[in-house]
């Protein structure tokens, strides 16, 4: 009887330890994955900002080189909000 209790206790403790170890390992892997995802997102944001700055610089240079092609509204251009204000009583 004593041997059966020892075996039962050993199986219970072994199963509990295995389950706990598996949970800790999965949590550790999830934290590593989260850190990796944050790193990738930070790199993507950095690249996006750099491309935005580069695009802005190129646009500014093109306007300085040829002001005639700069985006300017035509003389008879009326913004939509100005039209709606005139139509109000």
PyMOL Python script that loads the backbone (N, CA, C, O; Angstrom):
from pymol import cmd

cmd.read_pdbstr("""\
ATOM      1  N   UNK A   1       0.827  -1.196   0.000  1.00  0.00           N
ATOM      2  CA  UNK A   1       0.000   0.000   0.000  1.00  0.00           C
ATOM      3  C   UNK A   1       0.870   1.258   0.000  1.00  0.00           C
ATOM      4  O   UNK A   1       0.581   2.239  -0.685  1.00  0.00           O
ATOM      5  N   UNK A   2       1.954   1.197   0.798  1.00  0.00           N
ATOM      6  CA  UNK A   2       2.839   2.347   0.881  1.00  0.00           C
ATOM      7  C   UNK A   2       3.504   2.605  -0.468  1.00  0.00           C
ATOM      8  O   UNK A   2       3.697   3.760  -0.848  1.00  0.00           O
ATOM      9  N   UNK A   3       3.854   1.558  -1.188  1.00  0.00           N
ATOM     10  CA  UNK A   3       4.491   1.684  -2.492  1.00  0.00           C
ATOM     11  C   UNK A   3       3.525   2.316  -3.504  1.00  0.00           C
ATOM     12  O   UNK A   3       3.933   3.142  -4.321  1.00  0.00           O
ATOM     13  N   UNK A   4       2.278   1.936  -3.448  1.00  0.00           N
ATOM     14  CA  UNK A   4       1.274   2.490  -4.349  1.00  0.00           C
ATOM     15  C   UNK A   4       1.111   3.987  -4.097  1.00  0.00           C
ATOM     16  O   UNK A   4       1.002   4.762  -5.048  1.00  0.00           O
ATOM     17  N   UNK A   5       1.092   4.401  -2.845  1.00  0.00           N
ATOM     18  CA  UNK A   5       0.976   5.826  -2.512  1.00  0.00           C
ATOM     19  C   UNK A   5       2.198   6.607  -2.999  1.00  0.00           C
ATOM     20  O   UNK A   5       2.066   7.729  -3.487  1.00  0.00           O
ATOM     21  N   UNK A   6       3.370   6.020  -2.867  1.00  0.00           N
ATOM     22  CA  UNK A   6       4.585   6.682  -3.330  1.00  0.00           C
ATOM     23  C   UNK A   6       4.574   6.858  -4.857  1.00  0.00           C
ATOM     24  O   UNK A   6       4.939   7.908  -5.386  1.00  0.00           O
ATOM     25  N   UNK A   7       4.142   5.795  -5.538  1.00  0.00           N
ATOM     26  CA  UNK A   7       4.073   5.873  -7.002  1.00  0.00           C
ATOM     27  C   UNK A   7       3.046   6.920  -7.423  1.00  0.00           C
ATOM     28  O   UNK A   7       3.297   7.726  -8.320  1.00  0.00           O
ATOM     29  N   UNK A   8       1.887   6.899  -6.764  1.00  0.00           N
ATOM     30  CA  UNK A   8       0.834   7.868  -7.081  1.00  0.00           C
ATOM     31  C   UNK A   8       1.318   9.291  -6.840  1.00  0.00           C
ATOM     32  O   UNK A   8       1.101  10.172  -7.672  1.00  0.00           O
ATOM     33  N   UNK A   9       1.975   9.519  -5.702  1.00  0.00           N
ATOM     34  CA  UNK A   9       2.495  10.841  -5.390  1.00  0.00           C
ATOM     35  C   UNK A   9       3.561  11.256  -6.404  1.00  0.00           C
ATOM     36  O   UNK A   9       3.599  12.416  -6.816  1.00  0.00           O
ATOM     37  N   UNK A  10       4.425  10.325  -6.811  1.00  0.00           N
ATOM     38  CA  UNK A  10       5.456  10.617  -7.802  1.00  0.00           C
ATOM     39  C   UNK A  10       4.862  10.984  -9.149  1.00  0.00           C
ATOM     40  O   UNK A  10       5.323  11.921  -9.801  1.00  0.00           O
ATOM     41  N   UNK A  11       3.835  10.245  -9.572  1.00  0.00           N
ATOM     42  CA  UNK A  11       3.177  10.548 -10.845  1.00  0.00           C
ATOM     43  C   UNK A  11       2.496  11.912 -10.777  1.00  0.00           C
ATOM     44  O   UNK A  11       2.593  12.702 -11.715  1.00  0.00           O
ATOM     45  N   UNK A  12       1.809  12.190  -9.669  1.00  0.00           N
ATOM     46  CA  UNK A  12       1.133  13.475  -9.507  1.00  0.00           C
ATOM     47  C   UNK A  12       2.130  14.626  -9.530  1.00  0.00           C
ATOM     48  O   UNK A  12       1.926  15.613 -10.236  1.00  0.00           O
ATOM     49  N   UNK A  13       3.206  14.502  -8.760  1.00  0.00           N
ATOM     50  CA  UNK A  13       4.207  15.576  -8.724  1.00  0.00           C
ATOM     51  C   UNK A  13       4.901  15.728 -10.081  1.00  0.00           C
ATOM     52  O   UNK A  13       5.182  16.847 -10.511  1.00  0.00           O
ATOM     53  N   UNK A  14       5.170  14.627 -10.742  1.00  0.00           N
ATOM     54  CA  UNK A  14       5.807  14.687 -12.053  1.00  0.00           C
ATOM     55  C   UNK A  14       4.904  15.362 -13.082  1.00  0.00           C
ATOM     56  O   UNK A  14       5.365  16.181 -13.877  1.00  0.00           O
ATOM     57  N   UNK A  15       3.632  15.020 -13.064  1.00  0.00           N
ATOM     58  CA  UNK A  15       2.680  15.646 -13.989  1.00  0.00           C
ATOM     59  C   UNK A  15       2.532  17.133 -13.707  1.00  0.00           C
ATOM     60  O   UNK A  15       2.491  17.952 -14.625  1.00  0.00           O
ATOM     61  N   UNK A  16       2.452  17.468 -12.426  1.00  0.00           N
ATOM     62  CA  UNK A  16       2.321  18.885 -12.049  1.00  0.00           C
ATOM     63  C   UNK A  16       3.555  19.677 -12.459  1.00  0.00           C
ATOM     64  O   UNK A  16       3.438  20.778 -12.998  1.00  0.00           O
ATOM     65  N   UNK A  17       4.736  19.122 -12.206  1.00  0.00           N
ATOM     66  CA  UNK A  17       5.980  19.812 -12.566  1.00  0.00           C
ATOM     67  C   UNK A  17       6.085  19.965 -14.080  1.00  0.00           C
ATOM     68  O   UNK A  17       6.503  21.012 -14.575  1.00  0.00           O
ATOM     69  N   UNK A  18       5.706  18.920 -14.812  1.00  0.00           N
ATOM     70  CA  UNK A  18       5.755  18.983 -16.265  1.00  0.00           C
ATOM     71  C   UNK A  18       4.805  20.055 -16.800  1.00  0.00           C
ATOM     72  O   UNK A  18       5.175  20.821 -17.690  1.00  0.00           O
ATOM     73  N   UNK A  19       3.607  20.111 -16.272  1.00  0.00           N
ATOM     74  CA  UNK A  19       2.632  21.107 -16.701  1.00  0.00           C
ATOM     75  C   UNK A  19       3.114  22.518 -16.389  1.00  0.00           C
ATOM     76  O   UNK A  19       2.997  23.418 -17.220  1.00  0.00           O
ATOM     77  N   UNK A  20       3.653  22.707 -15.200  1.00  0.00           N
ATOM     78  CA  UNK A  20       4.166  24.016 -14.802  1.00  0.00           C
ATOM     79  C   UNK A  20       5.333  24.435 -15.690  1.00  0.00           C
ATOM     80  O   UNK A  20       5.407  25.583 -16.130  1.00  0.00           O
ATOM     81  N   UNK A  21       6.231  23.509 -15.947  1.00  0.00           N
ATOM     82  CA  UNK A  21       7.384  23.804 -16.793  1.00  0.00           C
ATOM     83  C   UNK A  21       6.947  24.150 -18.213  1.00  0.00           C
ATOM     84  O   UNK A  21       7.506  25.053 -18.834  1.00  0.00           O
ATOM     85  N   UNK A  22       5.960  23.441 -18.721  1.00  0.00           N
ATOM     86  CA  UNK A  22       5.456  23.723 -20.057  1.00  0.00           C
ATOM     87  C   UNK A  22       4.813  25.110 -20.108  1.00  0.00           C
ATOM     88  O   UNK A  22       5.019  25.841 -21.076  1.00  0.00           O
ATOM     89  N   UNK A  23       4.052  25.478 -19.106  1.00  0.00           N
ATOM     90  CA  UNK A  23       3.430  26.806 -19.062  1.00  0.00           C
ATOM     91  C   UNK A  23       4.483  27.910 -19.012  1.00  0.00           C
ATOM     92  O   UNK A  23       4.366  28.919 -19.707  1.00  0.00           O
ATOM     93  N   UNK A  24       5.502  27.715 -18.196  1.00  0.00           N
ATOM     94  CA  UNK A  24       6.576  28.713 -18.080  1.00  0.00           C
ATOM     95  C   UNK A  24       7.307  28.846 -19.417  1.00  0.00           C
ATOM     96  O   UNK A  24       7.635  29.957 -19.832  1.00  0.00           O
ATOM     97  N   UNK A  25       7.565  27.725 -20.092  1.00  0.00           N
ATOM     98  CA  UNK A  25       8.268  27.754 -21.364  1.00  0.00           C
ATOM     99  C   UNK A  25       7.438  28.468 -22.427  1.00  0.00           C
ATOM    100  O   UNK A  25       7.977  29.263 -23.196  1.00  0.00           O
ATOM    101  N   UNK A  26       6.138  28.196 -22.482  1.00  0.00           N
ATOM    102  CA  UNK A  26       5.280  28.865 -23.451  1.00  0.00           C
ATOM    103  C   UNK A  26       5.199  30.363 -23.187  1.00  0.00           C
ATOM    104  O   UNK A  26       5.171  31.161 -24.124  1.00  0.00           O
ATOM    105  N   UNK A  27       5.162  30.745 -21.915  1.00  0.00           N
ATOM    106  CA  UNK A  27       5.139  32.167 -21.578  1.00  0.00           C
ATOM    107  C   UNK A  27       6.448  32.833 -22.004  1.00  0.00           C
ATOM    108  O   UNK A  27       6.443  33.954 -22.514  1.00  0.00           O
ATOM    109  N   UNK A  28       7.549  32.149 -21.796  1.00  0.00           N
ATOM    110  CA  UNK A  28       8.855  32.680 -22.189  1.00  0.00           C
ATOM    111  C   UNK A  28       8.919  32.868 -23.708  1.00  0.00           C
ATOM    112  O   UNK A  28       9.391  33.897 -24.191  1.00  0.00           O
ATOM    113  N   UNK A  29       8.442  31.867 -24.455  1.00  0.00           N
ATOM    114  CA  UNK A  29       8.441  31.972 -25.912  1.00  0.00           C
ATOM    115  C   UNK A  29       7.529  33.108 -26.377  1.00  0.00           C
ATOM    116  O   UNK A  29       7.858  33.804 -27.338  1.00  0.00           O
ATOM    117  N   UNK A  30       6.398  33.304 -25.717  1.00  0.00           N
ATOM    118  CA  UNK A  30       5.478  34.386 -26.079  1.00  0.00           C
ATOM    119  C   UNK A  30       6.131  35.745 -25.837  1.00  0.00           C
ATOM    120  O   UNK A  30       5.973  36.661 -26.644  1.00  0.00           O
ATOM    121  N   UNK A  31       6.862  35.881 -24.733  1.00  0.00           N
ATOM    122  CA  UNK A  31       7.557  37.142 -24.445  1.00  0.00           C
ATOM    123  C   UNK A  31       8.637  37.419 -25.488  1.00  0.00           C
ATOM    124  O   UNK A  31       8.806  38.557 -25.924  1.00  0.00           O
ATOM    125  N   UNK A  32       9.366  36.376 -25.886  1.00  0.00           N
ATOM    126  CA  UNK A  32      10.388  36.556 -26.921  1.00  0.00           C
ATOM    127  C   UNK A  32       9.754  36.962 -28.250  1.00  0.00           C
ATOM    128  O   UNK A  32      10.274  37.830 -28.950  1.00  0.00           O
ATOM    129  N   UNK A  33       8.633  36.334 -28.593  1.00  0.00           N
ATOM    130  CA  UNK A  33       7.937  36.669 -29.836  1.00  0.00           C
ATOM    131  C   UNK A  33       7.418  38.100 -29.795  1.00  0.00           C
ATOM    132  O   UNK A  33       7.489  38.820 -30.791  1.00  0.00           O
ATOM    133  N   UNK A  34       6.895  38.512 -28.643  1.00  0.00           N
ATOM    134  CA  UNK A  34       6.382  39.876 -28.492  1.00  0.00           C
ATOM    135  C   UNK A  34       7.515  40.887 -28.659  1.00  0.00           C
ATOM    136  O   UNK A  34       7.348  41.908 -29.327  1.00  0.00           O
ATOM    137  N   UNK A  35       8.668  40.604 -28.051  1.00  0.00           N
ATOM    138  CA  UNK A  35       9.816  41.500 -28.177  1.00  0.00           C
ATOM    139  C   UNK A  35      10.283  41.578 -29.626  1.00  0.00           C
ATOM    140  O   UNK A  35      10.640  42.654 -30.107  1.00  0.00           O
ATOM    141  N   UNK A  36      10.283  40.446 -30.321  1.00  0.00           N
ATOM    142  CA  UNK A  36      10.690  40.424 -31.726  1.00  0.00           C
ATOM    143  C   UNK A  36       9.707  41.231 -32.589  1.00  0.00           C
ATOM    144  O   UNK A  36      10.122  41.971 -33.480  1.00  0.00           O
ATOM    145  N   UNK A  37       8.418  41.083 -32.319  1.00  0.00           N
ATOM    146  CA  UNK A  37       7.413  41.843 -33.070  1.00  0.00           C
ATOM    147  C   UNK A  37       7.558  43.340 -32.830  1.00  0.00           C
ATOM    148  O   UNK A  37       7.431  44.130 -33.765  1.00  0.00           O
ATOM    149  N   UNK A  38       7.820  43.735 -31.596  1.00  0.00           N
ATOM    150  CA  UNK A  38       8.013  45.149 -31.290  1.00  0.00           C
ATOM    151  C   UNK A  38       9.247  45.696 -32.005  1.00  0.00           C
ATOM    152  O   UNK A  38       9.251  46.833 -32.477  1.00  0.00           O
ATOM    153  N   UNK A  39      10.286  44.880 -32.076  1.00  0.00           N
ATOM    154  CA  UNK A  39      11.505  45.296 -32.763  1.00  0.00           C
ATOM    155  C   UNK A  39      11.237  45.497 -34.260  1.00  0.00           C
ATOM    156  O   UNK A  39      11.696  46.474 -34.851  1.00  0.00           O
ATOM    157  N   UNK A  40      10.498  44.572 -34.861  1.00  0.00           N
ATOM    158  CA  UNK A  40      10.173  44.678 -36.285  1.00  0.00           C
ATOM    159  C   UNK A  40       9.304  45.907 -36.526  1.00  0.00           C
ATOM    160  O   UNK A  40       9.526  46.637 -37.492  1.00  0.00           O
ATOM    161  N   UNK A  41       8.317  46.149 -35.663  1.00  0.00           N
ATOM    162  CA  UNK A  41       7.455  47.322 -35.827  1.00  0.00           C
ATOM    163  C   UNK A  41       8.250  48.619 -35.695  1.00  0.00           C
ATOM    164  O   UNK A  41       8.003  49.577 -36.427  1.00  0.00           O
ATOM    165  N   UNK A  42       9.204  48.651 -34.761  1.00  0.00           N
ATOM    166  CA  UNK A  42      10.035  49.841 -34.596  1.00  0.00           C
ATOM    167  C   UNK A  42      10.889  50.079 -35.846  1.00  0.00           C
ATOM    168  O   UNK A  42      11.049  51.218 -36.283  1.00  0.00           O
ATOM    169  N   UNK A  43      11.430  49.009 -36.413  1.00  0.00           N
ATOM    170  CA  UNK A  43      12.230  49.147 -37.635  1.00  0.00           C
ATOM    171  C   UNK A  43      11.364  49.639 -38.791  1.00  0.00           C
ATOM    172  O   UNK A  43      11.780  50.506 -39.560  1.00  0.00           O
ATOM    173  N   UNK A  44      10.157  49.084 -38.913  1.00  0.00           N
ATOM    174  CA  UNK A  44       9.260  49.506 -39.983  1.00  0.00           C
ATOM    175  C   UNK A  44       8.869  50.977 -39.828  1.00  0.00           C
ATOM    176  O   UNK A  44       8.800  51.709 -40.816  1.00  0.00           O
ATOM    177  N   UNK A  45       8.615  51.406 -38.603  1.00  0.00           N
ATOM    178  CA  UNK A  45       8.263  52.807 -38.355  1.00  0.00           C
ATOM    179  C   UNK A  45       9.441  53.726 -38.695  1.00  0.00           C
ATOM    180  O   UNK A  45       9.259  54.806 -39.256  1.00  0.00           O
ATOM    181  N   UNK A  46      10.642  53.280 -38.349  1.00  0.00           N
ATOM    182  CA  UNK A  46      11.842  54.061 -38.661  1.00  0.00           C
ATOM    183  C   UNK A  46      12.006  54.201 -40.176  1.00  0.00           C
ATOM    184  O   UNK A  46      12.305  55.287 -40.673  1.00  0.00           O
ATOM    185  N   UNK A  47      11.811  53.104 -40.904  1.00  0.00           N
ATOM    186  CA  UNK A  47      11.924  53.123 -42.360  1.00  0.00           C
ATOM    187  C   UNK A  47      10.838  54.016 -42.960  1.00  0.00           C
ATOM    188  O   UNK A  47      11.099  54.776 -43.893  1.00  0.00           O
ATOM    189  N   UNK A  48       9.618  53.922 -42.419  1.00  0.00           N
ATOM    190  CA  UNK A  48       8.512  54.733 -42.925  1.00  0.00           C
ATOM    191  C   UNK A  48       8.800  56.223 -42.731  1.00  0.00           C
ATOM    192  O   UNK A  48       8.544  57.026 -43.629  1.00  0.00           O
ATOM    193  N   UNK A  49       9.326  56.591 -41.572  1.00  0.00           N
ATOM    194  CA  UNK A  49       9.664  57.997 -41.316  1.00  0.00           C
ATOM    195  C   UNK A  49      10.777  58.468 -42.241  1.00  0.00           C
ATOM    196  O   UNK A  49      10.741  59.585 -42.756  1.00  0.00           O
ATOM    197  N   UNK A  50      11.763  57.605 -42.444  1.00  0.00           N
ATOM    198  CA  UNK A  50      12.876  57.961 -43.318  1.00  0.00           C
ATOM    199  C   UNK A  50      12.393  58.152 -44.755  1.00  0.00           C
ATOM    200  O   UNK A  50      12.816  59.089 -45.433  1.00  0.00           O
ATOM    201  N   UNK A  51      11.519  57.277 -45.214  1.00  0.00           N
ATOM    202  CA  UNK A  51      10.986  57.415 -46.567  1.00  0.00           C
ATOM    203  C   UNK A  51      10.126  58.672 -46.696  1.00  0.00           C
ATOM    204  O   UNK A  51      10.159  59.342 -47.728  1.00  0.00           O
ATOM    205  N   UNK A  52       9.363  58.992 -45.662  1.00  0.00           N
ATOM    206  CA  UNK A  52       8.559  60.210 -45.677  1.00  0.00           C
ATOM    207  C   UNK A  52       9.425  61.454 -45.763  1.00  0.00           C
ATOM    208  O   UNK A  52       9.129  62.382 -46.516  1.00  0.00           O
ATOM    209  N   UNK A  53      10.509  61.462 -44.976  1.00  0.00           N
ATOM    210  CA  UNK A  53      11.441  62.591 -45.033  1.00  0.00           C
ATOM    211  C   UNK A  53      12.090  62.694 -46.411  1.00  0.00           C
ATOM    212  O   UNK A  53      12.225  63.787 -46.963  1.00  0.00           O
ATOM    213  N   UNK A  54      12.487  61.558 -46.955  1.00  0.00           N
ATOM    214  CA  UNK A  54      13.115  61.547 -48.273  1.00  0.00           C
ATOM    215  C   UNK A  54      12.147  62.036 -49.338  1.00  0.00           C
ATOM    216  O   UNK A  54      12.522  62.835 -50.197  1.00  0.00           O
ATOM    217  N   UNK A  55      10.915  61.570 -49.291  1.00  0.00           N
ATOM    218  CA  UNK A  55       9.902  62.009 -50.245  1.00  0.00           C
ATOM    219  C   UNK A  55       9.655  63.509 -50.114  1.00  0.00           C
ATOM    220  O   UNK A  55       9.538  64.208 -51.121  1.00  0.00           O
ATOM    221  N   UNK A  56       9.574  64.005 -48.887  1.00  0.00           N
ATOM    222  CA  UNK A  56       9.388  65.441 -48.674  1.00  0.00           C
ATOM    223  C   UNK A  56      10.532  66.251 -49.235  1.00  0.00           C
ATOM    224  O   UNK A  56      10.319  67.298 -49.847  1.00  0.00           O
ATOM    225  N   UNK A  57      11.756  65.768 -49.029  1.00  0.00           N
ATOM    226  CA  UNK A  57      12.924  66.471 -49.566  1.00  0.00           C
ATOM    227  C   UNK A  57      12.910  66.479 -51.085  1.00  0.00           C
ATOM    228  O   UNK A  57      13.209  67.501 -51.703  1.00  0.00           O
ATOM    229  N   UNK A  58      12.568  65.355 -51.692  1.00  0.00           N
ATOM    230  CA  UNK A  58      12.512  65.281 -53.158  1.00  0.00           C
ATOM    231  C   UNK A  58      11.443  66.225 -53.685  1.00  0.00           C
ATOM    232  O   UNK A  58      11.663  66.930 -54.670  1.00  0.00           O
ATOM    233  N   UNK A  59      10.294  66.241 -53.037  1.00  0.00           N
ATOM    234  CA  UNK A  59       9.210  67.125 -53.470  1.00  0.00           C
ATOM    235  C   UNK A  59       9.612  68.589 -53.338  1.00  0.00           C
ATOM    236  O   UNK A  59       9.334  69.403 -54.220  1.00  0.00           O
ATOM    237  N   UNK A  60      10.266  68.914 -52.232  1.00  0.00           N
ATOM    238  CA  UNK A  60      10.708  70.288 -52.021  1.00  0.00           C
ATOM    239  C   UNK A  60      11.762  70.678 -53.059  1.00  0.00           C
ATOM    240  O   UNK A  60      11.730  71.792 -53.582  1.00  0.00           O
ATOM    241  N   UNK A  61      12.690  69.777 -53.359  1.00  0.00           N
ATOM    242  CA  UNK A  61      13.713  70.072 -54.362  1.00  0.00           C
ATOM    243  C   UNK A  61      13.093  70.256 -55.739  1.00  0.00           C
ATOM    244  O   UNK A  61      13.514  71.132 -56.494  1.00  0.00           O
ATOM    245  N   UNK A  62      12.102  69.442 -56.074  1.00  0.00           N
ATOM    246  CA  UNK A  62      11.476  69.582 -57.392  1.00  0.00           C
ATOM    247  C   UNK A  62      10.733  70.907 -57.495  1.00  0.00           C
ATOM    248  O   UNK A  62      10.691  71.503 -58.572  1.00  0.00           O
ATOM    249  N   UNK A  63      10.157  71.372 -56.421  1.00  0.00           N
ATOM    250  CA  UNK A  63       9.475  72.669 -56.444  1.00  0.00           C
ATOM    251  C   UNK A  63      10.473  73.811 -56.570  1.00  0.00           C
ATOM    252  O   UNK A  63      10.191  74.814 -57.226  1.00  0.00           O
ATOM    253  N   UNK A  64      11.642  73.665 -55.944  1.00  0.00           N
ATOM    254  CA  UNK A  64      12.648  74.711 -56.019  1.00  0.00           C
ATOM    255  C   UNK A  64      13.278  74.761 -57.404  1.00  0.00           C
ATOM    256  O   UNK A  64      13.605  75.843 -57.894  1.00  0.00           O
ATOM    257  N   UNK A  65      13.453  73.607 -58.044  1.00  0.00           N
ATOM    258  CA  UNK A  65      14.082  73.569 -59.360  1.00  0.00           C
ATOM    259  C   UNK A  65      13.150  74.105 -60.441  1.00  0.00           C
ATOM    260  O   UNK A  65      13.603  74.783 -61.363  1.00  0.00           O
ATOM    261  N   UNK A  66      11.874  73.817 -60.343  1.00  0.00           N
ATOM    262  CA  UNK A  66      10.937  74.231 -61.374  1.00  0.00           C
ATOM    263  C   UNK A  66       9.651  74.722 -60.702  1.00  0.00           C
ATOM    264  O   UNK A  66       8.707  73.948 -60.543  1.00  0.00           O
ATOM    265  N   UNK A  67       9.603  75.999 -60.308  1.00  0.00           N
ATOM    266  CA  UNK A  67       8.425  76.509 -59.609  1.00  0.00           C
ATOM    267  C   UNK A  67       7.176  76.505 -60.478  1.00  0.00           C
ATOM    268  O   UNK A  67       6.070  76.550 -59.939  1.00  0.00           O
ATOM    269  N   UNK A  68       7.306  76.453 -61.788  1.00  0.00           N
ATOM    270  CA  UNK A  68       6.130  76.456 -62.657  1.00  0.00           C
ATOM    271  C   UNK A  68       5.333  75.166 -62.515  1.00  0.00           C
ATOM    272  O   UNK A  68       4.119  75.162 -62.719  1.00  0.00           O
ATOM    273  N   UNK A  69       6.000  74.082 -62.171  1.00  0.00           N
ATOM    274  CA  UNK A  69       5.296  72.811 -62.021  1.00  0.00           C
ATOM    275  C   UNK A  69       4.852  72.564 -60.593  1.00  0.00           C
ATOM    276  O   UNK A  69       4.283  71.514 -60.292  1.00  0.00           O
ATOM    277  N   UNK A  70       5.102  73.505 -59.723  1.00  0.00           N
ATOM    278  CA  UNK A  70       4.673  73.349 -58.331  1.00  0.00           C
ATOM    279  C   UNK A  70       3.155  73.279 -58.275  1.00  0.00           C
ATOM    280  O   UNK A  70       2.469  73.859 -59.117  1.00  0.00           O
ATOM    281  N   UNK A  71       2.642  72.582 -57.303  1.00  0.00           N
ATOM    282  CA  UNK A  71       1.198  72.413 -57.188  1.00  0.00           C
ATOM    283  C   UNK A  71       0.559  73.698 -56.684  1.00  0.00           C
ATOM    284  O   UNK A  71       0.602  74.007 -55.494  1.00  0.00           O
ATOM    285  N   UNK A  72      -0.032  74.437 -57.611  1.00  0.00           N
ATOM    286  CA  UNK A  72      -0.743  75.663 -57.249  1.00  0.00           C
ATOM    287  C   UNK A  72      -2.141  75.566 -57.823  1.00  0.00           C
ATOM    288  O   UNK A  72      -2.311  75.102 -58.951  1.00  0.00           O
ATOM    289  N   UNK A  73      -3.140  75.991 -57.079  1.00  0.00           N
ATOM    290  CA  UNK A  73      -4.503  75.913 -57.603  1.00  0.00           C
ATOM    291  C   UNK A  73      -4.711  76.935 -58.711  1.00  0.00           C
ATOM    292  O   UNK A  73      -4.070  77.986 -58.709  1.00  0.00           O
ATOM    293  N   UNK A  74      -5.589  76.646 -59.646  1.00  0.00           N
ATOM    294  CA  UNK A  74      -5.870  77.607 -60.707  1.00  0.00           C
ATOM    295  C   UNK A  74      -6.540  78.853 -60.144  1.00  0.00           C
ATOM    296  O   UNK A  74      -7.070  78.828 -59.033  1.00  0.00           O
ATOM    297  N   UNK A  75      -6.517  79.927 -60.898  1.00  0.00           N
ATOM    298  CA  UNK A  75      -7.046  81.209 -60.432  1.00  0.00           C
ATOM    299  C   UNK A  75      -8.527  81.172 -60.106  1.00  0.00           C
ATOM    300  O   UNK A  75      -8.971  81.865 -59.190  1.00  0.00           O
ATOM    301  N   UNK A  76      -9.303  80.379 -60.833  1.00  0.00           N
ATOM    302  CA  UNK A  76     -10.745  80.334 -60.588  1.00  0.00           C
ATOM    303  C   UNK A  76     -11.143  79.233 -59.613  1.00  0.00           C
ATOM    304  O   UNK A  76     -12.323  78.897 -59.513  1.00  0.00           O
ATOM    305  N   UNK A  77     -10.194  78.677 -58.907  1.00  0.00           N
ATOM    306  CA  UNK A  77     -10.460  77.597 -57.962  1.00  0.00           C
ATOM    307  C   UNK A  77     -11.178  78.132 -56.729  1.00  0.00           C
ATOM    308  O   UNK A  77     -10.753  79.116 -56.123  1.00  0.00           O
ATOM    309  N   UNK A  78     -12.268  77.472 -56.370  1.00  0.00           N
ATOM    310  CA  UNK A  78     -13.025  77.842 -55.175  1.00  0.00           C
ATOM    311  C   UNK A  78     -13.132  76.589 -54.303  1.00  0.00           C
ATOM    312  O   UNK A  78     -13.680  75.580 -54.747  1.00  0.00           O
ATOM    313  N   UNK A  79     -12.622  76.636 -53.078  1.00  0.00           N
ATOM    314  CA  UNK A  79     -12.709  75.456 -52.215  1.00  0.00           C
ATOM    315  C   UNK A  79     -14.159  75.077 -51.934  1.00  0.00           C
ATOM    316  O   UNK A  79     -15.042  75.935 -51.955  1.00  0.00           O
ATOM    317  N   UNK A  80     -14.403  73.821 -51.677  1.00  0.00           N
ATOM    318  CA  UNK A  80     -15.753  73.337 -51.416  1.00  0.00           C
ATOM    319  C   UNK A  80     -16.393  74.022 -50.217  1.00  0.00           C
ATOM    320  O   UNK A  80     -17.580  74.345 -50.250  1.00  0.00           O
ATOM    321  N   UNK A  81     -15.624  74.244 -49.165  1.00  0.00           N
ATOM    322  CA  UNK A  81     -16.209  74.863 -47.976  1.00  0.00           C
ATOM    323  C   UNK A  81     -16.618  76.313 -48.238  1.00  0.00           C
ATOM    324  O   UNK A  81     -17.552  76.813 -47.610  1.00  0.00           O
ATOM    325  N   UNK A  82     -15.930  76.990 -49.155  1.00  0.00           N
ATOM    326  CA  UNK A  82     -16.315  78.363 -49.484  1.00  0.00           C
ATOM    327  C   UNK A  82     -17.627  78.366 -50.251  1.00  0.00           C
ATOM    328  O   UNK A  82     -18.432  79.281 -50.076  1.00  0.00           O
ATOM    329  N   UNK A  83     -17.861  77.387 -51.079  1.00  0.00           N
ATOM    330  CA  UNK A  83     -19.107  77.308 -51.834  1.00  0.00           C
ATOM    331  C   UNK A  83     -20.285  77.063 -50.903  1.00  0.00           C
ATOM    332  O   UNK A  83     -21.357  77.638 -51.093  1.00  0.00           O
ATOM    333  N   UNK A  84     -20.096  76.220 -49.905  1.00  0.00           N
ATOM    334  CA  UNK A  84     -21.204  75.910 -49.002  1.00  0.00           C
ATOM    335  C   UNK A  84     -21.530  77.104 -48.114  1.00  0.00           C
ATOM    336  O   UNK A  84     -22.690  77.302 -47.753  1.00  0.00           O
ATOM    337  N   UNK A  85     -20.531  77.900 -47.758  1.00  0.00           N
ATOM    338  CA  UNK A  85     -20.802  79.079 -46.920  1.00  0.00           C
ATOM    339  C   UNK A  85     -21.592  80.120 -47.695  1.00  0.00           C
ATOM    340  O   UNK A  85     -22.432  80.807 -47.114  1.00  0.00           O
ATOM    341  N   UNK A  86     -21.343  80.254 -49.005  1.00  0.00           N
ATOM    342  CA  UNK A  86     -22.081  81.212 -49.819  1.00  0.00           C
ATOM    343  C   UNK A  86     -23.537  80.769 -49.996  1.00  0.00           C
ATOM    344  O   UNK A  86     -24.445  81.594 -50.100  1.00  0.00           O
ATOM    345  N   UNK A  87     -23.732  79.467 -50.028  1.00  0.00           N
ATOM    346  CA  UNK A  87     -25.094  78.964 -50.259  1.00  0.00           C
ATOM    347  C   UNK A  87     -25.952  79.028 -48.997  1.00  0.00           C
ATOM    348  O   UNK A  87     -27.174  78.902 -49.085  1.00  0.00           O
ATOM    349  N   UNK A  88     -25.346  79.221 -47.830  1.00  0.00           N
ATOM    350  CA  UNK A  88     -26.106  79.317 -46.589  1.00  0.00           C
ATOM    351  C   UNK A  88     -26.776  80.696 -46.508  1.00  0.00           C
ATOM    352  O   UNK A  88     -26.175  81.694 -46.906  1.00  0.00           O
ATOM    353  N   UNK A  89     -28.023  80.760 -45.992  1.00  0.00           N
ATOM    354  CA  UNK A  89     -28.704  82.066 -45.909  1.00  0.00           C
ATOM    355  C   UNK A  89     -28.148  82.955 -44.846  1.00  0.00           C
ATOM    356  O   UNK A  89     -28.624  84.076 -44.667  1.00  0.00           O
TER     357      UNK A  89
END
""", "prot")
cmd.dss("prot")
cmd.show_as("cartoon", "prot")
cmd.util.cbc("prot")
cmd.orient("prot")
